[in-house]
Amino acid sequence: MLSLPDDVLTPLWLSLQVAFWATLAASVLGIVLGLYLAKSRLWLRNLLDTVCTLPMVLPPTVLGYYLLVLLGSQSALGQWLKTSFGINLIFSLGGAIVAATVVAFPLVFKPARAAFESVDPELEQAARVLGVSELGVLLRVSLPLAWRGIMAGIVLGFVRALGEFGATLMIAGSIPGKTQTLSIAIYEAVQAGRDGVANLLALVISVVCIGLLLLATWITPGRRMARGN
């Protein structure tokens, strides 16, 4: 049986924790906002779409800086979180999760919106004519037809959260056993001249990401339809 050393297992476990919670948060926000913008006729929807997509194109260090400004001990929000709930996100696992959530969010949001927009509105209207409530239309019509696109986005968001580096390093730092995820551990190993550890860490994260990307490709609606034909 393959046995990995602690300096690989620990950052791998931290990365998986961060990616799981970040993907969960990004999925809730991404699906809700994707559904809202897909069905909304609000004139600001394109602006909102741009803002939601911004983390995908901004440099990760810029995102990390914005998070520091927003959540740092000198900010109003950071002080409120600390005094009201005792939460300090700077140099903590929670900060790493917040950073990963921000960078993963667009990868869930964009496919979710596209998936909901691809649902035939006549099918939804037919359900309403038959007396199905709006919640019932969502659960019995919209989600079953859009779930493949949504799941593909969730997998891509998980991969992005798993490999997050820049924003995480800015807000959570590199504390071994606490905030040092796989990507940061690779950087630290290279800086320290530990090429063997860096190679092993890079191999582990590459294998995991390749497997998840293959899963995302397999469940993407277009790919499944092409295979069916």
C-alpha positions in Angstrom: 0.0 0.0 0.0 1.3 3.5 -0.9 2.2 5.5 2.2 2.7 9.2 2.0 4.9 11.1 4.5 3.4 13.5 7.0 4.7 16.6 5.1 2.5 15.5 2.2 -0.5 14.1 4.0 -1.0 17.2 6.3 -1.2 19.8 3.5 -3.3 17.4 1.4 -5.7 17.0 4.3 -5.8 20.8 4.8 -6.4 21.3 1.1 -9.2 18.9 1.0 -10.9 20.5 4.0 -10.5 24.0 2.5 -11.8 22.8 -0.9 -14.8 21.0 0.5 -16.1 23.9 2.6 -15.2 26.5 0.0 -17.0 24.5 -2.7 -20.0 24.0 -0.4 -20.3 27.8 0.2 -19.5 28.6 -3.5 -22.2 26.1 -4.6 -24.9 27.6 -2.5 -24.1 31.1 -3.5 -23.4 30.2 -7.2 -26.6 28.2 -7.7 -28.9 30.8 -6.0 -27.4 33.7 -7.9 -27.2 31.7 -11.2 -30.9 30.9 -10.9 -31.8 34.4 -10.0 -29.9 36.0 -13.0 -31.1 33.3 -15.4 -34.7 34.1 -14.6 -34.5 37.8 -13.8 -35.2 40.6 -16.2 -33.5 43.1 -13.9 -31.7 45.7 -16.0 -28.7 45.4 -13.7 -28.3 41.7 -14.3 -25.3 42.0 -16.7 -23.5 44.3 -14.3 -24.2 41.7 -11.5 -22.9 39.0 -13.8 -19.7 40.9 -14.4 -19.1 41.5 -10.7 -19.7 37.8 -10.0 -17.3 36.8 -12.7 -14.6 39.2 -11.6 -12.7 36.8 -9.3 -12.1 34.6 -12.3 -10.0 37.2 -14.1 -8.5 39.3 -11.3 -5.0 38.2 -10.2 -5.2 36.1 -7.0 -2.9 38.4 -5.1 -5.3 41.3 -5.9 -8.2 39.2 -4.5 -6.1 38.4 -1.5 -5.4 42.1 -0.9 -9.0 43.0 -1.2 -9.9 40.3 1.3 -7.2 41.7 3.7 -8.7 45.1 3.4 -12.2 43.8 3.9 -11.6 41.3 6.7 -8.4 42.6 8.4 -8.3 43.7 12.0 -8.5 47.3 11.0 -11.6 47.0 8.9 -15.1 47.5 10.2 -16.2 44.0 9.2 -13.1 42.4 10.6 -13.6 44.2 14.0 -17.3 43.2 14.0 -16.5 39.5 13.4 -13.9 39.5 16.2 -15.9 41.4 18.8 -19.3 39.8 18.1 -18.3 36.2 17.4 -14.6 35.9 18.3 -13.8 35.2 14.6 -10.4 36.2 13.3 -10.0 35.1 9.6 -6.5 36.4 9.1 -3.8 33.7 9.3 -6.5 31.0 10.0 -8.1 28.1 8.3 -11.3 30.1 8.0 -9.4 32.7 6.0 -8.1 30.1 3.6 -11.7 28.8 3.1 -12.9 32.4 2.4 -10.2 32.9 -0.1 -10.9 29.6 -1.8 -14.6 30.3 -1.8 -14.1 33.6 -3.6 -11.9 32.1 -6.4 -14.1 29.0 -6.8 -17.4 30.9 -6.9 -17.4 32.1 -10.6 -16.6 28.5 -11.7 -19.9 27.4 -10.1 -21.9 30.5 -10.9 -21.3 30.7 -14.6 -22.2 27.0 -15.5 -25.2 27.2 -13.1 -26.6 30.3 -14.8 -26.0 28.7 -18.3 -27.6 25.5 -17.2 -30.7 27.2 -15.9 -30.9 29.4 -19.0 -30.8 26.2 -21.2 -34.0 24.9 -19.5 -36.9 25.2 -21.9 -39.2 27.8 -20.4 -42.2 26.1 -22.0 -41.7 23.1 -19.8 -41.6 25.2 -16.7 -44.8 27.1 -17.9 -46.5 23.8 -18.6 -45.8 22.7 -15.0 -47.3 26.0 -13.7 -50.4 25.5 -15.8 -50.8 22.0 -14.2 -50.9 23.7 -10.8 -47.3 23.1 -9.7 -46.0 25.7 -7.3 -42.9 27.8 -8.1 -40.8 25.7 -5.7 -42.2 22.5 -7.3 -41.2 23.8 -10.8 -37.7 24.4 -9.5 -37.4 21.0 -7.8 -39.3 18.9 -10.4 -38.4 20.6 -13.7 -35.6 23.2 -13.6 -33.1 21.4 -11.4 -33.5 17.9 -13.0 -32.9 19.4 -16.4 -30.0 21.7 -15.2 -28.2 19.4 -12.8 -25.4 18.2 -15.1 -24.3 21.7 -15.9 -24.4 22.6 -12.2 -22.5 19.5 -11.2 -19.8 20.2 -13.8 -19.4 23.7 -12.3 -19.2 22.3 -8.8 -16.4 19.9 -9.7 -14.5 22.7 -11.5 -15.0 24.9 -8.4 -13.6 22.2 -6.2 -10.5 21.8 -8.4 -10.0 25.5 -8.4 -10.3 25.7 -4.6 -8.0 22.7 -4.2 -5.3 24.5 -6.1 -5.7 28.0 -4.8 -2.5 29.7 -3.9 -2.2 33.5 -4.2 -5.3 34.8 -2.3 -4.8 32.1 0.3 -1.2 33.0 0.9 -2.2 36.7 1.2 -4.9 36.2 3.8 -4.1 32.9 5.6 -0.3 32.8 5.3 1.8 29.6 5.4 1.5 28.1 8.8 2.4 24.3 8.7 -0.4 22.2 9.9 -2.8 25.1 10.0 -3.0 27.0 6.8 -0.3 25.5 4.6 -2.2 23.9 1.8 -0.7 21.8 -1.0 0.0 24.7 -3.3 1.6 26.7 -0.6 3.6 23.6 0.6 5.0 23.2 -2.9 6.1 26.8 -3.0 7.7 26.5 0.4 9.5 23.2 -0.6 10.9 24.8 -3.7 12.1 27.8 -1.8 13.8 25.5 0.7 15.4 23.4 -2.0 13.5 20.3 -1.1 12.9 19.1 -4.6 11.8 15.6 -3.7 9.0 16.8 -1.5 8.0 19.4 -4.1 7.9 16.8 -6.8 5.7 14.4 -4.7 3.3 17.2 -3.7 3.0 18.3 -7.3 2.4 14.8 -8.4 -0.4 14.3 -5.8 -2.3 17.5 -6.6 -1.9 16.8 -10.4 -3.4 13.3 -10.1 -6.3 14.6 -8.0 -7.0 17.5 -10.4 -6.8 15.4 -13.5 -9.2 12.9 -12.1 -11.7 15.6 -11.1 -11.4 17.3 -14.5 -12.1 14.0 -16.2 -15.2 13.7 -14.0 -16.3 17.2 -15.0 -15.9 16.4 -18.7 -17.9 13.2 -18.3 -20.9 14.9 -16.7 -20.9 18.0 -18.9 -24.2 18.0 -20.8 -22.7 18.6 -24.3 -20.3 15.7 -23.9 -22.9 13.3 -22.7 -25.2 14.2 -25.6 -22.4 13.8 -28.1 -21.6 10.4 -26.7 -25.2 9.4 -26.9 -25.3 10.3 -30.6 
